[in-house]
Amino acid sequence: MRADPAACLGAGPSLYSPPVDLTAYRERFPILDGTVYLINHSLGAMPAAAEDRVLEYARVWKTRGIRAWAEGWWTMPLTVGDQIARLIGARPGSVTMHQNVTIAEAIVLSCFQLDGDRRRVVYEQDNFPTVRYIYQAQVDRGVEIVAVPEGESLVEAIDERTLLVPTQHVLYKTGEIQDVEAIVRRAHQVGAYVVLDAYQSVGTVPLEVTELEVDFAVGGSVKWLCGGPGAAWLYVRPDLAEGLRPSLVGWQAHARPFAFEPELEYAEGAARFLTGTPNVPALYAATAGYDLIEEVGVARIRENSMHQTQLLTDLLRLKGFDVTSPLDSKRRGGTVTVRTPGFEGVHRELAERGILCDFRPDSGLRLGSHYFNTDEELVYAVEEIGAIVESGAYERHLGAAASF
Ligand SMILES: Cc1ncc(COP(=O)(O)O)c(C=O)c1O
């Protein structure tokens, strides 16, 4: 790749020094051989080790059969949850694994009565659609929704009628980091609970749920954790958990599931938030990505990410494009968003050139580099974006709908 970041920024080499070099990890991700992979905010690159884990799952199923449940499969939603706990600053035994964020969020919602004085759900209008839909679908059951428009204060919209504040740590559309501390403070002042969707942060932006006193947190593995689909997580503040009785519940949540008792008795701790048979193959696959995040360390990943997102921002602005993600790297997660002419078409043309990213209708192209990307790849991608716009090569793809 011919790109030189220092030359492109107009800086001498001495002014250009990446803070940390994590490129040795590139060899762990086979897809990097053939693509410039800048879509880790959507589907993080697959670690080679994930393939071994899936084969291990098949081997255990083949050779251990039914015995596998007692040898680890049954408790995987808790043991894998403990690994997530380490990544989000939670105590062991406070995280359970589920199929997706939608289910995790539905379990939280099922813990509350929706017909009293306190039945307001307050969130930012640009909350991720699945989260919005699940609360909107409860309106006939009593939920009152307050969707706060962009630019207005979520904190100010939280009042004594608020039950839940389902909000994002990093906004999926623009990559902006929210002030979770202020949201939690206000929610607790008035007796409301915060449900933090950390899908767009965990794995690239540090999160400390215990320190932040977040009540509930949810996320998945598809993106920055590089864990693939089917392995989402739910954190519940331990002192809150014992008092909650989720109505979306299953036999894994019973105190004695193998007694097959006719009446429900909730398990202690986080296990009460479980449902039915766990998604075992997805949990095998996911841990390969988590292991790497633990090995590299989120602090180093964040340092590299702040550097790379700044590099992308500077290069895109030098080309005259409108960067819609925050310009201050402290307020920016792992994704840079940028509006270019015909960005839907630019995205398609980039894909044909082996540069993978995506776009969202309101915010433009989304570029999400991770710890294994090189600065040279970023320069190359920006050069290609510039060339595609200048030559009009995007025009033949115009009208493309947003997709993955
Ligand atoms: C912030 C956020 N929340 C939730 C989701 C997805 O939710 P689910 O796991 O239910 O598909 C995404 C993206 O897919 C997201 O970016």
PDBQT file of the ligand as one rigid body, heavy atoms in Angstrom, charges set to zero:
ROOT
HETATM    1  C1  LIG A 501     -26.376   0.406  19.464  1.00  0.00    +0.000 C 
HETATM    2  C2  LIG A 501     -26.931  -0.888  18.931  1.00  0.00    +0.000 A 
HETATM    3  N1  LIG A 501     -27.835  -1.574  19.649  1.00  0.00    +0.000 NA
HETATM    4  C3  LIG A 501     -28.348  -2.738  19.216  1.00  0.00    +0.000 A 
HETATM    5  C4  LIG A 501     -27.964  -3.272  17.998  1.00  0.00    +0.000 A 
HETATM    6  C5  LIG A 501     -28.522  -4.576  17.522  1.00  0.00    +0.000 C 
HETATM    7  O1  LIG A 501     -29.448  -5.202  18.366  1.00  0.00    +0.000 OA
HETATM    8  P1  LIG A 501     -29.750  -6.753  18.248  1.00  0.00    +0.000 P 
HETATM    9  O2  LIG A 501     -28.639  -7.494  18.925  1.00  0.00    +0.000 OA
HETATM   10  O3  LIG A 501     -31.059  -6.958  18.921  1.00  0.00    +0.000 OA
HETATM   11  O4  LIG A 501     -29.805  -7.099  16.791  1.00  0.00    +0.000 OA
HETATM   12  C6  LIG A 501     -27.033  -2.568  17.204  1.00  0.00    +0.000 A 
HETATM   13  C7  LIG A 501     -26.560  -3.036  15.888  1.00  0.00    +0.000 C 
HETATM   14  O5  LIG A 501     -26.785  -4.039  15.317  1.00  0.00    +0.000 OA
HETATM   15  C8  LIG A 501     -26.523  -1.352  17.689  1.00  0.00    +0.000 A 
HETATM   16  O6  LIG A 501     -25.617  -0.649  16.970  1.00  0.00    +0.000 OA
ENDROOT
TORSDOF 0
